[in-house]
Amino acid sequence: MPSSVIRKYFYKPELEILRIIYVSGAVYDYLDVPQEVFEEFRAAFSKGTYLNKIIKPKYRYEKRDDINF
């Protein structure tokens, strides 16, 4: 299901970084996200809800200035 909050997402398993590009244009990297958490996020019916309930409270993040990954 398309998200009303998330435009795109990418994951680098070797670095455990989940990059979220929001509909607003903001870009954030969520750090130390294990592969299994990414798989759950990817499979979630509502990615925005999963992000807000599971990822944001637990994992550090950095705001990025560009989308190059």
Phi and psi restraints in degrees (range 20) as a CNS / XPLOR table:
assign (resid 1 and name C) (resid 2 and name N)
       (resid 2 and name CA) (resid 2 and name C) 1.0 -62.5 20.0 2
assign (resid 2 and name N) (resid 2 and name CA)
       (resid 2 and name C) (resid 3 and name N) 1.0 149.4 20.0 2
assign (resid 2 and name C) (resid 3 and name N)
       (resid 3 and name CA) (resid 3 and name C) 1.0 -98.3 20.0 2
assign (resid 3 and name N) (resid 3 and name CA)
       (resid 3 and name C) (resid 4 and name N) 1.0 143.3 20.0 2
assign (resid 3 and name C) (resid 4 and name N)
       (resid 4 and name CA) (resid 4 and name C) 1.0 -84.3 20.0 2
assign (resid 4 and name N) (resid 4 and name CA)
       (resid 4 and name C) (resid 5 and name N) 1.0 -7.4 20.0 2
assign (resid 4 and name C) (resid 5 and name N)
       (resid 5 and name CA) (resid 5 and name C) 1.0 -114.7 20.0 2
assign (resid 5 and name N) (resid 5 and name CA)
       (resid 5 and name C) (resid 6 and name N) 1.0 -37.4 20.0 2
assign (resid 5 and name C) (resid 6 and name N)
       (resid 6 and name CA) (resid 6 and name C) 1.0 -104.0 20.0 2
assign (resid 6 and name N) (resid 6 and name CA)
       (resid 6 and name C) (resid 7 and name N) 1.0 123.1 20.0 2
assign (resid 6 and name C) (resid 7 and name N)
       (resid 7 and name CA) (resid 7 and name C) 1.0 -82.5 20.0 2
assign (resid 7 and name N) (resid 7 and name CA)
       (resid 7 and name C) (resid 8 and name N) 1.0 -49.8 20.0 2
assign (resid 7 and name C) (resid 8 and name N)
       (resid 8 and name CA) (resid 8 and name C) 1.0 -148.0 20.0 2
assign (resid 8 and name N) (resid 8 and name CA)
       (resid 8 and name C) (resid 9 and name N) 1.0 162.5 20.0 2
assign (resid 8 and name C) (resid 9 and name N)
       (resid 9 and name CA) (resid 9 and name C) 1.0 -147.2 20.0 2
assign (resid 9 and name N) (resid 9 and name CA)
       (resid 9 and name C) (resid 10 and name N) 1.0 152.4 20.0 2
assign (resid 9 and name C) (resid 10 and name N)
       (resid 10 and name CA) (resid 10 and name C) 1.0 -138.8 20.0 2
assign (resid 10 and name N) (resid 10 and name CA)
       (resid 10 and name C) (resid 11 and name N) 1.0 153.6 20.0 2
assign (resid 10 and name C) (resid 11 and name N)
       (resid 11 and name CA) (resid 11 and name C) 1.0 -136.5 20.0 2
assign (resid 11 and name N) (resid 11 and name CA)
       (resid 11 and name C) (resid 12 and name N) 1.0 134.2 20.0 2
assign (resid 11 and name C) (resid 12 and name N)
       (resid 12 and name CA) (resid 12 and name C) 1.0 -111.2 20.0 2
assign (resid 12 and name N) (resid 12 and name CA)
       (resid 12 and name C) (resid 13 and name N) 1.0 100.3 20.0 2
assign (resid 12 and name C) (resid 13 and name N)
       (resid 13 and name CA) (resid 13 and name C) 1.0 -63.7 20.0 2
assign (resid 13 and name N) (resid 13 and name CA)
       (resid 13 and name C) (resid 14 and name N) 1.0 -33.4 20.0 2
assign (resid 13 and name C) (resid 14 and name N)
       (resid 14 and name CA) (resid 14 and name C) 1.0 -67.2 20.0 2
assign (resid 14 and name N) (resid 14 and name CA)
       (resid 14 and name C) (resid 15 and name N) 1.0 -24.2 20.0 2
assign (resid 14 and name C) (resid 15 and name N)
       (resid 15 and name CA) (resid 15 and name C) 1.0 -109.3 20.0 2
assign (resid 15 and name N) (resid 15 and name CA)
       (resid 15 and name C) (resid 16 and name N) 1.0 -8.4 20.0 2
assign (resid 15 and name C) (resid 16 and name N)
       (resid 16 and name CA) (resid 16 and name C) 1.0 55.4 20.0 2
assign (resid 16 and name N) (resid 16 and name CA)
       (resid 16 and name C) (resid 17 and name N) 1.0 46.8 20.0 2
assign (resid 16 and name C) (resid 17 and name N)
       (resid 17 and name CA) (resid 17 and name C) 1.0 -113.9 20.0 2
assign (resid 17 and name N) (resid 17 and name CA)
       (resid 17 and name C) (resid 18 and name N) 1.0 127.1 20.0 2
assign (resid 17 and name C) (resid 18 and name N)
       (resid 18 and name CA) (resid 18 and name C) 1.0 -106.7 20.0 2
assign (resid 18 and name N) (resid 18 and name CA)
       (resid 18 and name C) (resid 19 and name N) 1.0 116.5 20.0 2
assign (resid 18 and name C) (resid 19 and name N)
       (resid 19 and name CA) (resid 19 and name C) 1.0 -99.4 20.0 2
assign (resid 19 and name N) (resid 19 and name CA)
       (resid 19 and name C) (resid 20 and name N) 1.0 127.8 20.0 2
assign (resid 19 and name C) (resid 20 and name N)
       (resid 20 and name CA) (resid 20 and name C) 1.0 -114.1 20.0 2
assign (resid 20 and name N) (resid 20 and name CA)
       (resid 20 and name C) (resid 21 and name N) 1.0 127.9 20.0 2
assign (resid 20 and name C) (resid 21 and name N)
       (resid 21 and name CA) (resid 21 and name C) 1.0 -108.6 20.0 2
assign (resid 21 and name N) (resid 21 and name CA)
       (resid 21 and name C) (resid 22 and name N) 1.0 113.7 20.0 2
assign (resid 21 and name C) (resid 22 and name N)
       (resid 22 and name CA) (resid 22 and name C) 1.0 -81.2 20.0 2
assign (resid 22 and name N) (resid 22 and name CA)
       (resid 22 and name C) (resid 23 and name N) 1.0 158.5 20.0 2
assign (resid 22 and name C) (resid 23 and name N)
       (resid 23 and name CA) (resid 23 and name C) 1.0 -56.8 20.0 2
assign (resid 23 and name N) (resid 23 and name CA)
       (resid 23 and name C) (resid 24 and name N) 1.0 -32.4 20.0 2
assign (resid 23 and name C) (resid 24 and name N)
       (resid 24 and name CA) (resid 24 and name C) 1.0 -67.7 20.0 2
assign (resid 24 and name N) (resid 24 and name CA)
       (resid 24 and name C) (resid 25 and name N) 1.0 -16.4 20.0 2
assign (resid 24 and name C) (resid 25 and name N)
       (resid 25 and name CA) (resid 25 and name C) 1.0 102.4 20.0 2
assign (resid 25 and name N) (resid 25 and name CA)
       (resid 25 and name C) (resid 26 and name N) 1.0 -13.2 20.0 2
assign (resid 25 and name C) (resid 26 and name N)
       (resid 26 and name CA) (resid 26 and name C) 1.0 -65.3 20.0 2
assign (resid 26 and name N) (resid 26 and name CA)
       (resid 26 and name C) (resid 27 and name N) 1.0 144.7 20.0 2
assign (resid 26 and name C) (resid 27 and name N)
       (resid 27 and name CA) (resid 27 and name C) 1.0 -125.7 20.0 2
assign (resid 27 and name N) (resid 27 and name CA)
       (resid 27 and name C) (resid 28 and name N) 1.0 126.7 20.0 2
assign (resid 27 and name C) (resid 28 and name N)
       (resid 28 and name CA) (resid 28 and name C) 1.0 -130.5 20.0 2
assign (resid 28 and name N) (resid 28 and name CA)
       (resid 28 and name C) (resid 29 and name N) 1.0 141.2 20.0 2
assign (resid 28 and name C) (resid 29 and name N)
       (resid 29 and name CA) (resid 29 and name C) 1.0 -104.2 20.0 2
assign (resid 29 and name N) (resid 29 and name CA)
       (resid 29 and name C) (resid 30 and name N) 1.0 126.2 20.0 2
assign (resid 29 and name C) (resid 30 and name N)
       (resid 30 and name CA) (resid 30 and name C) 1.0 -99.7 20.0 2
assign (resid 30 and name N) (resid 30 and name CA)
       (resid 30 and name C) (resid 31 and name N) 1.0 126.0 20.0 2
assign (resid 30 and name C) (resid 31 and name N)
       (resid 31 and name CA) (resid 31 and name C) 1.0 -100.3 20.0 2
assign (resid 31 and name N) (resid 31 and name CA)
       (resid 31 and name C) (resid 32 and name N) 1.0 148.6 20.0 2
assign (resid 31 and name C) (resid 32 and name N)
       (resid 32 and name CA) (resid 32 and name C) 1.0 60.4 20.0 2
assign (resid 32 and name N) (resid 32 and name CA)
       (resid 32 and name C) (resid 33 and name N) 1.0 35.5 20.0 2
assign (resid 32 and name C) (resid 33 and name N)
       (resid 33 and name CA) (resid 33 and name C) 1.0 -86.9 20.0 2
assign (resid 33 and name N) (resid 33 and name CA)
       (resid 33 and name C) (resid 34 and name N) 1.0 114.0 20.0 2
assign (resid 33 and name C) (resid 34 and name N)
       (resid 34 and name CA) (resid 34 and name C) 1.0 -64.6 20.0 2
assign (resid 34 and name N) (resid 34 and name CA)
       (resid 34 and name C) (resid 35 and name N) 1.0 153.6 20.0 2
assign (resid 34 and name C) (resid 35 and name N)
       (resid 35 and name CA) (resid 35 and name C) 1.0 -52.6 20.0 2
assign (resid 35 and name N) (resid 35 and name CA)
       (resid 35 and name C) (resid 36 and name N) 1.0 -42.5 20.0 2
assign (resid 35 and name C) (resid 36 and name N)
       (resid 36 and name CA) (resid 36 and name C) 1.0 -65.4 20.0 2
assign (resid 36 and name N) (resid 36 and name CA)
       (resid 36 and name C) (resid 37 and name N) 1.0 -33.5 20.0 2
assign (resid 36 and name C) (resid 37 and name N)
       (resid 37 and name CA) (resid 37 and name C) 1.0 -68.9 20.0 2
assign (resid 37 and name N) (resid 37 and name CA)
       (resid 37 and name C) (resid 38 and name N) 1.0 -41.1 20.0 2
assign (resid 37 and name C) (resid 38 and name N)
       (resid 38 and name CA) (resid 38 and name C) 1.0 -60.7 20.0 2
assign (resid 38 and name N) (resid 38 and name CA)
       (resid 38 and name C) (resid 39 and name N) 1.0 -43.0 20.0 2
assign (resid 38 and name C) (resid 39 and name N)
       (resid 39 and name CA) (resid 39 and name C) 1.0 -61.6 20.0 2
assign (resid 39 and name N) (resid 39 and name CA)
       (resid 39 and name C) (resid 40 and name N) 1.0 -40.3 20.0 2
assign (resid 39 and name C) (resid 40 and name N)
       (resid 40 and name CA) (resid 40 and name C) 1.0 -64.6 20.0 2
assign (resid 40 and name N) (resid 40 and name CA)
       (resid 40 and name C) (resid 41 and name N) 1.0 -42.7 20.0 2
assign (resid 40 and name C) (resid 41 and name N)
       (resid 41 and name CA) (resid 41 and name C) 1.0 -59.3 20.0 2
assign (resid 41 and name N) (resid 41 and name CA)
       (resid 41 and name C) (resid 42 and name N) 1.0 -48.1 20.0 2
assign (resid 41 and name C) (resid 42 and name N)
       (resid 42 and name CA) (resid 42 and name C) 1.0 -61.2 20.0 2
assign (resid 42 and name N) (resid 42 and name CA)
       (resid 42 and name C) (resid 43 and name N) 1.0 -35.0 20.0 2
assign (resid 42 and name C) (resid 43 and name N)
       (resid 43 and name CA) (resid 43 and name C) 1.0 -85.3 20.0 2
assign (resid 43 and name N) (resid 43 and name CA)
       (resid 43 and name C) (resid 44 and name N) 1.0 -11.8 20.0 2
assign (resid 43 and name C) (resid 44 and name N)
       (resid 44 and name CA) (resid 44 and name C) 1.0 -63.5 20.0 2
assign (resid 44 and name N) (resid 44 and name CA)
       (resid 44 and name C) (resid 45 and name N) 1.0 139.4 20.0 2
assign (resid 44 and name C) (resid 45 and name N)
       (resid 45 and name CA) (resid 45 and name C) 1.0 -61.4 20.0 2
assign (resid 45 and name N) (resid 45 and name CA)
       (resid 45 and name C) (resid 46 and name N) 1.0 -44.8 20.0 2
assign (resid 45 and name C) (resid 46 and name N)
       (resid 46 and name CA) (resid 46 and name C) 1.0 -115.7 20.0 2
assign (resid 46 and name N) (resid 46 and name CA)
       (resid 46 and name C) (resid 47 and name N) 1.0 103.3 20.0 2
assign (resid 46 and name C) (resid 47 and name N)
       (resid 47 and name CA) (resid 47 and name C) 1.0 -65.9 20.0 2
assign (resid 47 and name N) (resid 47 and name CA)
       (resid 47 and name C) (resid 48 and name N) 1.0 -35.8 20.0 2
assign (resid 47 and name C) (resid 48 and name N)
       (resid 48 and name CA) (resid 48 and name C) 1.0 -62.8 20.0 2
assign (resid 48 and name N) (resid 48 and name CA)
       (resid 48 and name C) (resid 49 and name N) 1.0 -42.2 20.0 2
assign (resid 48 and name C) (resid 49 and name N)
       (resid 49 and name CA) (resid 49 and name C) 1.0 -65.7 20.0 2
assign (resid 49 and name N) (resid 49 and name CA)
       (resid 49 and name C) (resid 50 and name N) 1.0 -44.9 20.0 2
assign (resid 49 and name C) (resid 50 and name N)
       (resid 50 and name CA) (resid 50 and name C) 1.0 -61.5 20.0 2
assign (resid 50 and name N) (resid 50 and name CA)
       (resid 50 and name C) (resid 51 and name N) 1.0 -44.4 20.0 2
assign (resid 50 and name C) (resid 51 and name N)
       (resid 51 and name CA) (resid 51 and name C) 1.0 -58.6 20.0 2
assign (resid 51 and name N) (resid 51 and name CA)
       (resid 51 and name C) (resid 52 and name N) 1.0 -47.3 20.0 2
assign (resid 51 and name C) (resid 52 and name N)
       (resid 52 and name CA) (resid 52 and name C) 1.0 -69.4 20.0 2
assign (resid 52 and name N) (resid 52 and name CA)
       (resid 52 and name C) (resid 53 and name N) 1.0 -35.7 20.0 2
assign (resid 52 and name C) (resid 53 and name N)
       (resid 53 and name CA) (resid 53 and name C) 1.0 -89.7 20.0 2
assign (resid 53 and name N) (resid 53 and name CA)
       (resid 53 and name C) (resid 54 and name N) 1.0 -32.2 20.0 2
assign (resid 53 and name C) (resid 54 and name N)
       (resid 54 and name CA) (resid 54 and name C) 1.0 -109.3 20.0 2
assign (resid 54 and name N) (resid 54 and name CA)
       (resid 54 and name C) (resid 55 and name N) 1.0 -48.4 20.0 2
assign (resid 54 and name C) (resid 55 and name N)
       (resid 55 and name CA) (resid 55 and name C) 1.0 -83.9 20.0 2
assign (resid 55 and name N) (resid 55 and name CA)
       (resid 55 and name C) (resid 56 and name N) 1.0 -51.8 20.0 2
assign (resid 55 and name C) (resid 56 and name N)
       (resid 56 and name CA) (resid 56 and name C) 1.0 -58.1 20.0 2
assign (resid 56 and name N) (resid 56 and name CA)
       (resid 56 and name C) (resid 57 and name N) 1.0 -42.5 20.0 2
assign (resid 56 and name C) (resid 57 and name N)
       (resid 57 and name CA) (resid 57 and name C) 1.0 -71.9 20.0 2
assign (resid 57 and name N) (resid 57 and name CA)
       (resid 57 and name C) (resid 58 and name N) 1.0 -19.3 20.0 2
assign (resid 57 and name C) (resid 58 and name N)
       (resid 58 and name CA) (resid 58 and name C) 1.0 -108.8 20.0 2
assign (resid 58 and name N) (resid 58 and name CA)
       (resid 58 and name C) (resid 59 and name N) 1.0 -29.8 20.0 2
assign (resid 58 and name C) (resid 59 and name N)
       (resid 59 and name CA) (resid 59 and name C) 1.0 -112.5 20.0 2
assign (resid 59 and name N) (resid 59 and name CA)
       (resid 59 and name C) (resid 60 and name N) 1.0 140.7 20.0 2
assign (resid 59 and name C) (resid 60 and name N)
       (resid 60 and name CA) (resid 60 and name C) 1.0 -66.2 20.0 2
assign (resid 60 and name N) (resid 60 and name CA)
       (resid 60 and name C) (resid 61 and name N) 1.0 157.8 20.0 2
assign (resid 60 and name C) (resid 61 and name N)
       (resid 61 and name CA) (resid 61 and name C) 1.0 -144.9 20.0 2
assign (resid 61 and name N) (resid 61 and name CA)
       (resid 61 and name C) (resid 62 and name N) 1.0 160.1 20.0 2
assign (resid 61 and name C) (resid 62 and name N)
       (resid 62 and name CA) (resid 62 and name C) 1.0 -134.9 20.0 2
assign (resid 62 and name N) (resid 62 and name CA)
       (resid 62 and name C) (resid 63 and name N) 1.0 133.5 20.0 2
assign (resid 62 and name C) (resid 63 and name N)
       (resid 63 and name CA) (resid 63 and name C) 1.0 -78.0 20.0 2
assign (resid 63 and name N) (resid 63 and name CA)
       (resid 63 and name C) (resid 64 and name N) 1.0 136.0 20.0 2
assign (resid 63 and name C) (resid 64 and name N)
       (resid 64 and name CA) (resid 64 and name C) 1.0 -110.2 20.0 2
assign (resid 64 and name N) (resid 64 and name CA)
       (resid 64 and name C) (resid 65 and name N) 1.0 155.7 20.0 2
assign (resid 64 and name C) (resid 65 and name N)
       (resid 65 and name CA) (resid 65 and name C) 1.0 -92.9 20.0 2
assign (resid 65 and name N) (resid 65 and name CA)
       (resid 65 and name C) (resid 66 and name N) 1.0 -16.3 20.0 2
assign (resid 65 and name C) (resid 66 and name N)
       (resid 66 and name CA) (resid 66 and name C) 1.0 -143.0 20.0 2
assign (resid 66 and name N) (resid 66 and name CA)
       (resid 66 and name C) (resid 67 and name N) 1.0 172.6 20.0 2
assign (resid 66 and name C) (resid 67 and name N)
       (resid 67 and name CA) (resid 67 and name C) 1.0 -98.2 20.0 2
assign (resid 67 and name N) (resid 67 and name CA)
       (resid 67 and name C) (resid 68 and name N) 1.0 -1.8 20.0 2
assign (resid 67 and name C) (resid 68 and name N)
       (resid 68 and name CA) (resid 68 and name C) 1.0 -60.8 20.0 2
assign (resid 68 and name N) (resid 68 and name CA)
       (resid 68 and name C) (resid 69 and name N) 1.0 129.8 20.0 2
